[in-house]
Amino acid sequence: MVLRFPLRRSASFTLECRTLFETPDPTILTMEANVLVMGAENVGKSALTVRFLTRRFIGEYGDLESIYSRSLDVEGRKILFHIWDFPSSHDQADQDSTEEKRIQWADGFILVYSICDRASFHILPTKVQFIKVAREGQSPEKVPIIIVGNKRDLGHHRAVSIEEGRLLALTLNCDFYEVSAAEASHGALMVFQGLAQHFWQARLPPRRGIGIRGIVKSMSAVFARKRTDSF
């Protein structure tokens, strides 16, 4: 079932919340987690997310801000992911301001780069540092970060080796996967299963009752300053 909840538009931003929501059985659901998907333009952030949600591949996306929800069974335990996917901003000051609010919302992070684009790979240390500063005082175990090299199917255009990806992840104390969102859903599933394992190990506090209203409220809060500044 697909539910669409467009937020009120203002002069300063346009935002649409498209939620794939599976209503959980409260007797089965044991954990909820907010996940932020980050990375440069055209690295396949939305493609990876939608692969996980629907097992389908869609190659092109508009500049839409979306939170999706999907439950996942991992070793007999169920986790409900709320996944925030957003387009990159060309305004660095604006991006830093809104990203910090998103980072405070998230419990875990997926940083995506394209193996065909070294520039998208080189920005990852800055992204990881930004997350750690924003979440200062919390251990890496409590704030899991996964680095994902996407577009593995385009090996003939490879600009970043798998060894470089692994080394960077090791240096930054992150997990690492190299996948192809275009070829199959298995890689995307492994990424979210790995993130789920981190949440179980960290024993993330239960977040029951967030629901659609809570998700929309979270998205609205991130853009509160932008709406205020427009008046």
DAZI-V483517 format. One record per backbone hydrogen bond with DSSP energy under -0.5 kcal/mol. CO is the residue of the C=O (numbers start at 0). NH is the residue of the N-H. E is the energy in kcal/mol with one decimal. If there is no record, write none. Layout:
co=CO nh=NH e=E
co=CO nh=NH e=E
This chain:
co=0 nh=2 e=-0.5
co=0 nh=20 e=-0.7
co=2 nh=18 e=-1.7
co=4 nh=16 e=-0.7
co=12 nh=9 e=-1.6
co=14 nh=6 e=-0.9
co=15 nh=17 e=-0.7
co=16 nh=4 e=-2.3
co=16 nh=18 e=-0.7
co=17 nh=19 e=-0.5
co=18 nh=2 e=-1.9
co=18 nh=20 e=-0.9
co=19 nh=21 e=-0.5
co=19 nh=68 e=-0.7
co=20 nh=22 e=-0.6
co=23 nh=25 e=-0.6
co=24 nh=27 e=-2.3
co=24 nh=28 e=-2.5
co=27 nh=77 e=-0.5
co=30 nh=79 e=-2.5
co=32 nh=81 e=-2.6
co=33 nh=106 e=-2.9
co=33 nh=107 e=-1.6
co=34 nh=83 e=-3.1
co=35 nh=37 e=-0.6
co=35 nh=109 e=-2.5
co=36 nh=85 e=-0.6
co=37 nh=111 e=-2.9
co=39 nh=42 e=-0.8
co=43 nh=47 e=-2.5
co=44 nh=48 e=-2.2
co=45 nh=49 e=-2.9
co=46 nh=50 e=-2.0
co=47 nh=51 e=-1.8
co=48 nh=52 e=-2.1
co=49 nh=53 e=-3.0
co=49 nh=54 e=-0.6
co=49 nh=55 e=-0.7
co=50 nh=54 e=-1.8
co=55 nh=57 e=-0.5
co=61 nh=63 e=-1.9
co=63 nh=65 e=-0.6
co=64 nh=15 e=-0.7
co=65 nh=84 e=-3.0
co=67 nh=82 e=-3.6
co=69 nh=80 e=-2.7
co=71 nh=73 e=-0.6
co=71 nh=78 e=-2.4
co=73 nh=76 e=-1.6
co=76 nh=73 e=-3.6
co=77 nh=29 e=-1.3
co=77 nh=30 e=-0.7
co=78 nh=71 e=-2.6
co=78 nh=80 e=-0.7
co=79 nh=32 e=-2.4
co=80 nh=69 e=-1.9
co=80 nh=82 e=-0.5
co=81 nh=34 e=-3.3
co=81 nh=83 e=-0.6
co=82 nh=67 e=-2.6
co=82 nh=84 e=-0.7
co=83 nh=36 e=-2.3
co=84 nh=65 e=-2.7
co=89 nh=91 e=-0.9
co=90 nh=94 e=-2.7
co=91 nh=95 e=-2.7
co=92 nh=96 e=-1.9
co=93 nh=97 e=-2.3
co=94 nh=98 e=-2.7
co=95 nh=99 e=-1.8
co=96 nh=100 e=-1.0
co=97 nh=101 e=-2.0
co=98 nh=102 e=-2.9
co=99 nh=103 e=-1.8
co=100 nh=104 e=-1.3
co=101 nh=105 e=-1.6
co=107 nh=35 e=-2.2
co=108 nh=145 e=-2.6
co=109 nh=37 e=-3.0
co=109 nh=111 e=-0.6
co=110 nh=147 e=-3.1
co=111 nh=39 e=-0.6
co=112 nh=149 e=-3.2
co=113 nh=116 e=-1.9
co=114 nh=158 e=-3.9
co=114 nh=159 e=-1.9
co=116 nh=120 e=-1.0
co=117 nh=121 e=-2.6
co=118 nh=122 e=-1.1
co=120 nh=123 e=-1.3
co=122 nh=126 e=-1.9
co=123 nh=127 e=-2.8
co=124 nh=128 e=-2.4
co=125 nh=129 e=-2.3
co=126 nh=130 e=-2.2
co=127 nh=131 e=-2.5
co=128 nh=132 e=-2.5
co=129 nh=133 e=-2.3
co=130 nh=134 e=-2.0
co=132 nh=135 e=-1.4
co=134 nh=137 e=-1.8
co=138 nh=141 e=-1.2
co=138 nh=142 e=-1.2
co=143 nh=108 e=-2.3
co=144 nh=174 e=-1.8
co=145 nh=110 e=-3.0
co=146 nh=176 e=-2.0
co=147 nh=112 e=-2.5
co=147 nh=149 e=-0.7
co=148 nh=178 e=-2.8
co=149 nh=114 e=-2.4
co=150 nh=153 e=-2.0
co=151 nh=154 e=-0.7
co=153 nh=156 e=-2.2
co=154 nh=157 e=-1.5
co=160 nh=164 e=-1.7
co=161 nh=165 e=-2.4
co=162 nh=166 e=-2.5
co=163 nh=167 e=-2.4
co=164 nh=168 e=-2.3
co=165 nh=169 e=-2.4
co=166 nh=170 e=-2.6
co=167 nh=171 e=-2.2
co=168 nh=173 e=-3.2
co=169 nh=172 e=-0.8
co=174 nh=146 e=-2.9
co=176 nh=148 e=-2.8
co=178 nh=151 e=-2.0
co=179 nh=183 e=-1.6
co=184 nh=188 e=-2.2
co=185 nh=189 e=-2.3
co=186 nh=190 e=-1.9
co=187 nh=191 e=-1.9
co=188 nh=192 e=-2.4
co=189 nh=193 e=-2.5
co=190 nh=194 e=-1.9
co=191 nh=195 e=-2.3
co=192 nh=196 e=-2.0
co=193 nh=197 e=-1.5
co=194 nh=198 e=-2.0
co=195 nh=199 e=-2.4
co=196 nh=200 e=-2.5
co=197 nh=201 e=-2.4
co=198 nh=202 e=-0.8
co=198 nh=203 e=-1.8
co=199 nh=202 e=-0.6
co=206 nh=209 e=-0.9
co=209 nh=213 e=-1.6
co=210 nh=214 e=-1.6
co=211 nh=215 e=-2.6
co=212 nh=216 e=-2.3
co=213 nh=217 e=-2.0
co=214 nh=218 e=-2.2
co=215 nh=219 e=-2.5
co=216 nh=220 e=-2.2
co=217 nh=221 e=-1.6
co=218 nh=222 e=-1.0
co=220 nh=223 e=-1.3
co=222 nh=226 e=-2.0
co=223 nh=227 e=-2.2
co=224 nh=228 e=-2.8
co=225 nh=229 e=-0.8
co=226 nh=229 e=-0.5
co=227 nh=230 e=-1.5
